[in-house]
Amino acid sequence: MIIREYERIFADDCPHFDELSKFTEAGEFLSFGWQRGRGAYVQAKNYVGVIRLPNGFQIEILPKLNAPPENLRGLVVDMLRTLEEFSCKKFVDADLDTARLDLYEIFIRVYLGMVTDLVKRGLKASYVVREDNLTVFKGKLLVKENLRRNVAHRERFFVTFDEYSIDRPEHRLIKAALCKLRYVKSARRLLGAFDTVTTSTNYAKDFAAVSIDRTNHNYKAVMNWTRKILAGKSFTPFAGKTEATALLFDMNRLFEAYVAAHARKVFADRFTVKIQAREQFLFDEPRRFGLKPDIILDGYERIILDTKWELKPTPADMYQMFAYAKRCGAREIYLLLPATENASYRTEGLTIQVCRVNPFDVSASLKTLLNL
């Protein structure tokens, strides 16, 4: 089933409505409601992605724009490529079949491709500290533990020793992610390369033990994706009572990152482009409530661009734009929305422009904005 943001799914339209409605317990991704004459419904929020139920039924949520599903999937993929945690060559350069594959399949395919490349290059080994009750002595004897365990077994030694092994925290986490994806044939095949690795059961502990440096820099992107699959916030696995899984992305964050990436390219030769720069506070005494416009263009004058994934501006948006103009020293403020009627607001020598940005051609929209 394919739906758009904020679309409702009624109980009589979905054979697995009861299981799906349990996702509303998370509070963040779906809401539950009742409509007279139709009954109960579940409504999508401003997240896009896929929810998969244990029986295989899935719902794909796409942006609320007037375009075919394959175009919308392509747009979401392009947006995700601009997020720092997803910016790896394997993803950026991938030619993905958005007409045939849903968003879940696309990202799992990219992740498994990254792990495959890692395995082909050879999993990095290192010395790890082991403790074991052995029949041969090596390393250092742990006296107290040896006495406790081996009073009746003089032939054994409880020792600690260094072992050169691939059983590192990075690999334990990757194996946990592969186990989560083992219903995919290529994931099951990759698990063979991790036979001697234990599966992570404490993600927080193992992630804290991961150290990325020049010797293992090729693990950085893989670990970012592994974190998202296991416990991420923007790439969110949600396991509830139904043991279902969701991979969901906040459209507000995607749109901000996407417009910012295009702004860097379009305005780099004319302005100093600052992204999410916190330079001012709403109050001087005390310095509180930091102001962080999405994009600041510094050149012959200061221009602020702020993005909202909304159909029209809210009063809160306009108050925020006014604060940016007053405190950040900009005479022109542009509020960029994906679908709106252009409008201009003026007061006290300030101009706030509400402008439409075409998500499918952001660069052209930005050039038109400043007459470039």
DORO-279078 format. One line per field, with one value per residue (C-alpha): x, y negated, z; residue number from 1; residue in three letters. Coordinates in Angstrom, 3 decimals, always signed. Example, Ala and Ser with C-alpha at 12.3 -4.5 7.8 and 13.67 -1.06 7.14 Angstrom:
DORO-279078
xx	+12.300 / +13.670
yy	+4.500 / +1.060
zz	+7.800 / +7.140
n	1 / 2
res	ala / ser
END
This chain:
DORO-279078
xx	+0.000 / +1.305 / +0.073 / +1.232 / +2.077 / -0.941 / -3.133 / -5.593 / -5.937 / -9.368 / -9.983 / -12.184 / -9.422 / -6.631 / -6.867 / -4.131 / -5.445 / -5.203 / -1.499 / -0.810 / -2.628 / -0.138 / +2.437 / +0.489 / +1.798 / +5.170 / +3.404 / +5.835 / +5.082 / +1.344 / -1.741 / -5.042 / -8.427 / -12.132 / -14.285 / -18.068 / -19.436 / -16.101 / -14.904 / -11.341 / -8.345 / -4.573 / -3.028 / +0.517 / +2.504 / +5.447 / +7.569 / +8.273 / +9.516 / +8.156 / +6.367 / +6.598 / +4.384 / +5.548 / +3.195 / +4.871 / +2.225 / +3.803 / +2.841 / +5.092 / +4.661 / +5.789 / +5.956 / +2.669 / +3.448 / +1.693 / +4.053 / +4.289 / +5.609 / +8.899 / +9.598 / +8.812 / +11.090 / +13.833 / +13.306 / +13.562 / +16.739 / +18.259 / +17.348 / +18.887 / +22.101 / +22.566 / +22.486 / +25.983 / +25.418 / +24.397 / +27.034 / +29.069 / +30.184 / +28.263 / +25.005 / +25.723 / +26.793 / +24.294 / +21.889 / +18.777 / +15.633 / +13.023 / +10.321 / +10.568 / +12.003 / +10.408 / +12.435 / +13.046 / +14.451 / +16.588 / +18.340 / +18.807 / +20.311 / +22.764 / +23.728 / +24.350 / +26.439 / +28.583 / +29.089 / +29.944 / +32.673 / +34.011 / +34.194 / +35.919 / +38.614 / +39.094 / +37.647 / +40.110 / +41.525 / +43.156 / +44.332 / +41.458 / +41.614 / +40.118 / +39.305 / +38.799 / +39.140 / +41.686 / +43.461 / +46.725 / +48.337 / +48.852 / +48.789 / +48.220 / +46.583 / +43.595 / +44.266 / +40.986 / +38.799 / +41.010 / +40.640 / +36.880 / +36.421 / +39.174 / +39.626 / +38.465 / +39.959 / +43.719 / +44.138 / +42.471 / +43.669 / +41.481 / +43.605 / +43.499 / +45.344 / +45.532 / +44.107 / +44.361 / +40.745 / +38.051 / +35.698 / +35.729 / +32.826 / +32.381 / +31.880 / +29.639 / +27.331 / +27.361 / +26.515 / +23.577 / +22.323 / +22.724 / +20.778 / +17.999 / +18.016 / +18.523 / +15.257 / +17.253 / +19.293 / +22.410 / +22.368 / +22.321 / +25.216 / +27.229 / +26.730 / +29.140 / +32.002 / +31.153 / +31.076 / +33.820 / +32.239 / +29.807 / +26.523 / +26.218 / +23.602 / +24.568 / +24.529 / +25.334 / +28.396 / +29.756 / +29.147 / +30.973 / +33.925 / +34.156 / +37.054 / +37.391 / +40.889 / +43.108 / +43.598 / +39.891 / +38.391 / +36.529 / +34.312 / +32.921 / +30.040 / +29.179 / +28.969 / +26.702 / +24.299 / +24.573 / +23.643 / +20.569 / +19.437 / +19.866 / +18.757 / +18.716 / +16.368 / +16.119 / +16.398 / +14.214 / +13.757 / +10.713 / +9.972 / +6.673 / +4.358 / +3.829 / +7.594 / +7.093 / +9.819 / +9.752 / +12.322 / +11.054 / +12.556 / +11.521 / +10.629 / +11.413 / +15.022 / +15.311 / +14.047 / +16.369 / +19.440 / +18.421 / +17.900 / +21.105 / +23.135 / +21.821 / +22.385 / +26.076 / +26.429 / +24.284 / +25.615 / +29.224 / +30.735 / +28.767 / +28.335 / +29.854 / +27.277 / +26.682 / +24.471 / +22.724 / +25.062 / +24.184 / +25.569 / +22.923 / +20.569 / +17.069 / +18.151 / +21.459 / +20.938 / +20.992 / +22.220 / +19.485 / +17.336 / +19.880 / +18.860 / +19.971 / +18.701 / +18.926 / +21.049 / +22.884 / +24.291 / +26.994 / +28.208 / +27.488 / +24.532 / +23.238 / +20.354 / +18.678 / +16.948 / +14.850 / +13.084 / +9.864 / +8.221 / +4.757 / +2.029 / +1.736 / +3.468 / +2.162 / +2.122 / +4.971 / +7.035 / +6.552 / +7.467 / +10.621 / +11.505 / +11.020 / +13.360 / +15.987 / +15.751 / +16.034 / +18.791 / +20.861 / +21.193 / +19.418 / +17.229 / +15.875 / +14.458 / +13.200 / +10.925 / +11.075 / +8.215 / +7.620 / +4.132 / +2.802 / +1.796 / +4.544 / +3.897 / +5.783 / +5.541 / +7.137 / +7.561 / +10.130 / +12.331 / +12.378 / +11.125 / +10.060 / +9.416 / +7.463 / +8.527 / +7.857 / +10.825 / +10.259 / +11.618 / +12.350 / +14.462 / +15.770 / +18.776 / +16.634 / +14.256 / +17.117 / +18.609 / +15.254 / +14.886 / +17.842 / +17.701 / +20.977
yy	+0.000 / -3.450 / -6.607 / -10.232 / -12.332 / -13.114 / -10.648 / -8.596 / -4.821 / -3.661 / -0.332 / +0.940 / +0.210 / +2.113 / +5.827 / +5.394 / +2.229 / +3.478 / +4.258 / +1.014 / -1.050 / +0.115 / -2.131 / -5.095 / -4.122 / -5.525 / -8.882 / -10.282 / -8.664 / -7.955 / -9.282 / -7.561 / -9.146 / -8.648 / -10.070 / -10.044 / -7.775 / -6.035 / -4.950 / -4.552 / -5.670 / -5.914 / -9.074 / -9.564 / -12.520 / -14.356 / -11.208 / -9.299 / -5.736 / -2.246 / -0.418 / +3.375 / +5.697 / +9.218 / +10.867 / +9.030 / +6.332 / +2.920 / -0.695 / -3.086 / -6.760 / -9.255 / -13.085 / -14.925 / -16.205 / -15.753 / -13.326 / -9.590 / -7.308 / -6.596 / -10.340 / -10.867 / -7.981 / -9.483 / -12.831 / -11.260 / -9.424 / -12.663 / -14.417 / -11.685 / -11.876 / -15.406 / -14.273 / -13.997 / -10.576 / -9.117 / -10.813 / -7.844 / -7.140 / -3.856 / -5.735 / -8.993 / -7.264 / -4.397 / -4.014 / -2.935 / -1.478 / -3.747 / -2.497 / +1.089 / +0.860 / -0.820 / -3.015 / -0.166 / +2.111 / -0.696 / -1.459 / +2.137 / +2.855 / -0.055 / +1.006 / +4.616 / +3.401 / +1.360 / +4.366 / +6.521 / +4.062 / +4.123 / +7.911 / +7.958 / +5.591 / +7.807 / +7.354 / +5.530 / +7.618 / +6.435 / +7.764 / +8.187 / +9.214 / +12.635 / +14.513 / +18.273 / +21.530 / +23.441 / +26.809 / +25.120 / +22.193 / +18.937 / +15.263 / +14.382 / +16.549 / +14.961 / +16.477 / +15.794 / +16.895 / +19.937 / +21.051 / +20.572 / +22.549 / +25.125 / +26.520 / +29.879 / +29.430 / +29.037 / +29.658 / +26.308 / +22.679 / +19.595 / +17.036 / +13.706 / +13.307 / +11.220 / +12.745 / +11.426 / +11.505 / +9.837 / +9.984 / +6.191 / +3.928 / +2.719 / +6.265 / +7.234 / +4.346 / +5.113 / +8.743 / +7.583 / +5.496 / +8.429 / +10.651 / +8.057 / +8.291 / +12.043 / +12.467 / +10.984 / +13.610 / +11.454 / +10.638 / +14.347 / +14.882 / +12.067 / +13.543 / +16.321 / +13.802 / +13.023 / +16.616 / +15.958 / +12.696 / +12.554 / +10.729 / +7.438 / +7.454 / +4.099 / +1.602 / -1.444 / +0.214 / +1.434 / -1.891 / -3.649 / -1.288 / -2.041 / -4.327 / -5.572 / -6.690 / -6.630 / -2.857 / -2.066 / -5.190 / -3.016 / -1.855 / -5.335 / -5.308 / -1.673 / -2.396 / -5.404 / -3.226 / -0.390 / -2.805 / -3.928 / -0.381 / +0.720 / -2.308 / -5.513 / -8.456 / -9.778 / -6.272 / -4.708 / -1.013 / -0.827 / +2.505 / +2.565 / +5.277 / +6.432 / +6.776 / +4.676 / +2.473 / -1.094 / -3.026 / -6.591 / -9.987 / -13.438 / -15.514 / -18.784 / -17.708 / -16.297 / -19.483 / -21.677 / -19.623 / -19.385 / -23.128 / -23.889 / -21.575 / -23.332 / -26.770 / -25.944 / -25.245 / -28.099 / -30.920 / -29.870 / -32.270 / -35.326 / -34.837 / -33.242 / -30.538 / -29.591 / -26.650 / -26.441 / -29.066 / -30.194 / -33.738 / -35.599 / -35.123 / -36.465 / -38.294 / -39.917 / -39.721 / -36.864 / -35.361 / -32.835 / -31.372 / -31.011 / -31.934 / -29.520 / -30.371 / -27.533 / -29.525 / -32.856 / -34.515 / -37.059 / -39.308 / -42.905 / -42.471 / -39.783 / -37.614 / -34.873 / -31.851 / -29.608 / -26.446 / -24.852 / -21.688 / -23.245 / -24.228 / -27.752 / -29.840 / -29.845 / -32.866 / -31.215 / -31.082 / -34.796 / -35.702 / -33.645 / -35.421 / -38.804 / -37.788 / -36.678 / -40.016 / -42.081 / -40.120 / -38.801 / -42.091 / -41.030 / -43.379 / -40.589 / -37.312 / -34.513 / -31.821 / -28.878 / -26.380 / -23.501 / -24.618 / -28.081 / -31.331 / -33.929 / -36.799 / -39.800 / -41.335 / -44.678 / -46.572 / -48.938 / -48.729 / -44.925 / -42.644 / -39.057 / -37.112 / -33.850 / -31.921 / -28.576 / -26.296 / -23.481 / -20.353 / -18.753 / -21.720 / -23.525 / -25.121 / -26.818 / -28.071 / -29.557 / -31.273 / -32.807 / -33.914 / -36.312 / -36.929 / -35.107
zz	+0.000 / -0.951 / +0.751 / +1.064 / +4.104 / +6.295 / +4.375 / +6.409 / +6.374 / +7.507 / +9.200 / +6.356 / +3.800 / +5.575 / +6.471 / +9.102 / +10.689 / +14.296 / +13.970 / +12.134 / +14.749 / +17.390 / +15.729 / +17.060 / +20.514 / +19.449 / +19.110 / +16.584 / +13.246 / +13.093 / +14.860 / +15.610 / +15.015 / +14.365 / +11.587 / +11.696 / +9.011 / +8.350 / +11.764 / +13.041 / +11.036 / +11.292 / +9.844 / +8.609 / +9.869 / +8.279 / +7.958 / +4.756 / +4.419 / +4.967 / +7.768 / +7.542 / +9.585 / +10.575 / +8.066 / +5.184 / +4.727 / +4.307 / +3.856 / +1.985 / +2.882 / +0.238 / +0.199 / -0.295 / -3.765 / -7.095 / -8.838 / -9.642 / -6.846 / -8.627 / -8.899 / -5.234 / -4.199 / -6.335 / -4.606 / -1.142 / -2.177 / -3.498 / -0.256 / +1.880 / -0.100 / +1.250 / +4.901 / +6.327 / +7.887 / +4.521 / +2.369 / +1.173 / -2.383 / -2.520 / -1.951 / -3.760 / -6.984 / -6.894 / -9.806 / -7.886 / -9.407 / -7.801 / -10.164 / -8.903 / -5.378 / -2.378 / -0.018 / +2.433 / -0.253 / -1.673 / +1.593 / +2.647 / -0.766 / -0.401 / +3.134 / +2.159 / -0.770 / +1.631 / +3.912 / +0.895 / -0.130 / +3.434 / +3.419 / +0.018 / +1.289 / +4.328 / +7.807 / +10.018 / +12.876 / +16.073 / +19.406 / +21.828 / +25.484 / +26.164 / +29.348 / +29.142 / +31.050 / +28.993 / +29.168 / +28.138 / +29.917 / +28.067 / +28.936 / +32.589 / +35.255 / +37.008 / +40.415 / +42.228 / +39.326 / +38.722 / +42.361 / +42.203 / +39.018 / +38.973 / +42.492 / +41.210 / +37.734 / +38.104 / +34.399 / +33.556 / +33.804 / +33.903 / +32.079 / +30.322 / +27.041 / +23.867 / +20.717 / +17.162 / +16.056 / +13.942 / +16.932 / +17.275 / +18.301 / +14.702 / +13.465 / +16.371 / +15.484 / +11.766 / +12.553 / +14.693 / +11.758 / +9.355 / +11.762 / +11.706 / +7.897 / +7.617 / +5.683 / +2.761 / +0.946 / +0.533 / +4.277 / +5.148 / +2.763 / +4.356 / +7.830 / +6.839 / +6.870 / +10.522 / +11.831 / +14.400 / +15.540 / +18.451 / +17.846 / +19.687 / +22.435 / +23.953 / +21.104 / +23.238 / +24.767 / +21.429 / +19.656 / +22.501 / +21.940 / +18.210 / +17.323 / +13.751 / +12.738 / +9.663 / +9.995 / +9.682 / +8.091 / +5.574 / +8.446 / +9.149 / +6.669 / +7.384 / +11.114 / +10.506 / +8.534 / +11.063 / +13.834 / +11.901 / +11.212 / +14.818 / +16.781 / +14.709 / +15.041 / +11.457 / +9.980 / +12.631 / +13.337 / +15.589 / +17.238 / +19.072 / +20.322 / +16.734 / +16.135 / +13.031 / +11.589 / +10.314 / +8.339 / +8.494 / +7.713 / +8.931 / +5.857 / +7.657 / +8.165 / +4.649 / +3.020 / +5.105 / +4.183 / +0.520 / +0.015 / +1.947 / -0.314 / -3.418 / -1.857 / -1.342 / -5.065 / -6.381 / -4.181 / -3.498 / -6.051 / -4.826 / -1.082 / +1.951 / +2.637 / +6.277 / +7.161 / +10.550 / +12.034 / +15.552 / +15.711 / +17.676 / +20.602 / +21.024 / +24.194 / +25.157 / +28.924 / +29.625 / +26.341 / +25.796 / +23.023 / +20.236 / +16.698 / +14.003 / +10.498 / +7.995 / +5.508 / +5.821 / +2.688 / +3.513 / +0.715 / -0.258 / +2.071 / +4.441 / +3.233 / +5.248 / +3.744 / +5.952 / +4.849 / +6.083 / +4.754 / +4.930 / +2.492 / +3.884 / +6.557 / +10.112 / +12.455 / +14.396 / +11.178 / +10.576 / +14.164 / +13.731 / +10.466 / +12.112 / +14.956 / +12.420 / +10.599 / +13.779 / +15.511 / +12.593 / +10.692 / +7.508 / +5.499 / +3.317 / +4.611 / +2.364 / +3.772 / +1.349 / +1.126 / -1.329 / -2.381 / -1.689 / -3.332 / -3.336 / -0.959 / +0.419 / +3.893 / +4.823 / +8.072 / +9.577 / +6.490 / +6.564 / +3.804 / +4.376 / +1.182 / +1.223 / -1.870 / -3.474 / -4.102 / -6.578 / -4.801 / -8.173 / -9.348 / -6.280 / -7.985 / -10.626 / -7.937 / -5.913 / -8.957 / -9.799 / -6.196 / -6.358 / -10.125 / -10.805
n	1 / 2 / 3 / 4 / 5 / 6 / 7 / 8 / 9 / 10 / 11 / 12 / 13 / 14 / 15 / 16 / 17 / 18 / 19 / 20 / 21 / 22 / 23 / 24 / 25 / 26 / 27 / 28 / 29 / 30 / 31 / 32 / 33 / 34 / 35 / 36 / 37 / 38 / 39 / 40 / 41 / 42 / 43 / 44 / 45 / 46 / 47 / 48 / 49 / 50 / 51 / 52 / 53 / 54 / 55 / 56 / 57 / 58 / 59 / 60 / 61 / 62 / 63 / 64 / 65 / 66 / 67 / 68 / 69 / 70 / 71 / 72 / 73 / 74 / 75 / 76 / 77 / 78 / 79 / 80 / 81 / 82 / 83 / 84 / 85 / 86 / 87 / 88 / 89 / 90 / 91 / 92 / 93 / 94 / 95 / 96 / 97 / 98 / 99 / 100 / 101 / 102 / 103 / 104 / 105 / 106 / 107 / 108 / 109 / 110 / 111 / 112 / 113 / 114 / 115 / 116 / 117 / 118 / 119 / 120 / 121 / 122 / 123 / 124 / 125 / 126 / 127 / 128 / 129 / 130 / 131 / 132 / 133 / 134 / 135 / 136 / 137 / 138 / 139 / 140 / 141 / 142 / 143 / 144 / 145 / 146 / 147 / 148 / 149 / 150 / 151 / 152 / 153 / 154 / 155 / 156 / 157 / 158 / 159 / 160 / 161 / 162 / 163 / 164 / 165 / 166 / 167 / 168 / 169 / 170 / 171 / 172 / 173 / 174 / 175 / 176 / 177 / 178 / 179 / 180 / 181 / 182 / 183 / 184 / 185 / 186 / 187 / 188 / 189 / 190 / 191 / 192 / 193 / 194 / 195 / 196 / 197 / 198 / 199 / 200 / 201 / 202 / 203 / 204 / 205 / 206 / 207 / 208 / 209 / 210 / 211 / 212 / 213 / 214 / 215 / 216 / 217 / 218 / 219 / 220 / 221 / 222 / 223 / 224 / 225 / 226 / 227 / 228 / 229 / 230 / 231 / 232 / 233 / 234 / 235 / 236 / 237 / 238 / 239 / 240 / 241 / 242 / 243 / 244 / 245 / 246 / 247 / 248 / 249 / 250 / 251 / 252 / 253 / 254 / 255 / 256 / 257 / 258 / 259 / 260 / 261 / 262 / 263 / 264 / 265 / 266 / 267 / 268 / 269 / 270 / 271 / 272 / 273 / 274 / 275 / 276 / 277 / 278 / 279 / 280 / 281 / 282 / 283 / 284 / 285 / 286 / 287 / 288 / 289 / 290 / 291 / 292 / 293 / 294 / 295 / 296 / 297 / 298 / 299 / 300 / 301 / 302 / 303 / 304 / 305 / 306 / 307 / 308 / 309 / 310 / 311 / 312 / 313 / 314 / 315 / 316 / 317 / 318 / 319 / 320 / 321 / 322 / 323 / 324 / 325 / 326 / 327 / 328 / 329 / 330 / 331 / 332 / 333 / 334 / 335 / 336 / 337 / 338 / 339 / 340 / 341 / 342 / 343 / 344 / 345 / 346 / 347 / 348 / 349 / 350 / 351 / 352 / 353 / 354 / 355 / 356 / 357 / 358 / 359 / 360 / 361 / 362 / 363 / 364 / 365 / 366 / 367 / 368 / 369 / 370 / 371 / 372
res	met / ile / ile / arg / glu / tyr / glu / arg / ile / phe / ala / asp / asp / cys / pro / his / phe / asp / glu / leu / ser / lys / phe / thr / glu / ala / gly / glu / phe / leu / ser / phe / gly / trp / gln / arg / gly / arg / gly / ala / tyr / val / gln / ala / lys / asn / tyr / val / gly / val / ile / arg / leu / pro / asn / gly / phe / gln / ile / glu / ile / leu / pro / lys / leu / asn / ala / pro / pro / glu / asn / leu / arg / gly / leu / val / val / asp / met / leu / arg / thr / leu / glu / glu / phe / ser / cys / lys / lys / phe / val / asp / ala / asp / leu / asp / thr / ala / arg / leu / asp / leu / tyr / glu / ile / phe / ile / arg / val / tyr / leu / gly / met / val / thr / asp / leu / val / lys / arg / gly / leu / lys / ala / ser / tyr / val / val / arg / glu / asp / asn / leu / thr / val / phe / lys / gly / lys / leu / leu / val / lys / glu / asn / leu / arg / arg / asn / val / ala / his / arg / glu / arg / phe / phe / val / thr / phe / asp / glu / tyr / ser / ile / asp / arg / pro / glu / his / arg / leu / ile / lys / ala / ala / leu / cys / lys / leu / arg / tyr / val / lys / ser / ala / arg / arg / leu / leu / gly / ala / phe / asp / thr / val / thr / thr / ser / thr / asn / tyr / ala / lys / asp / phe / ala / ala / val / ser / ile / asp / arg / thr / asn / his / asn / tyr / lys / ala / val / met / asn / trp / thr / arg / lys / ile / leu / ala / gly / lys / ser / phe / thr / pro / phe / ala / gly / lys / thr / glu / ala / thr / ala / leu / leu / phe / asp / met / asn / arg / leu / phe / glu / ala / tyr / val / ala / ala / his / ala / arg / lys / val / phe / ala / asp / arg / phe / thr / val / lys / ile / gln / ala / arg / glu / gln / phe / leu / phe / asp / glu / pro / arg / arg / phe / gly / leu / lys / pro / asp / ile / ile / leu / asp / gly / tyr / glu / arg / ile / ile / leu / asp / thr / lys / trp / glu / leu / lys / pro / thr / pro / ala / asp / met / tyr / gln / met / phe / ala / tyr / ala / lys / arg / cys / gly / ala / arg / glu / ile / tyr / leu / leu / leu / pro / ala / thr / glu / asn / ala / ser / tyr / arg / thr / glu / gly / leu / thr / ile / gln / val / cys / arg / val / asn / pro / phe / asp / val / ser / ala / ser / leu / lys / thr / leu / leu / asn / leu
END
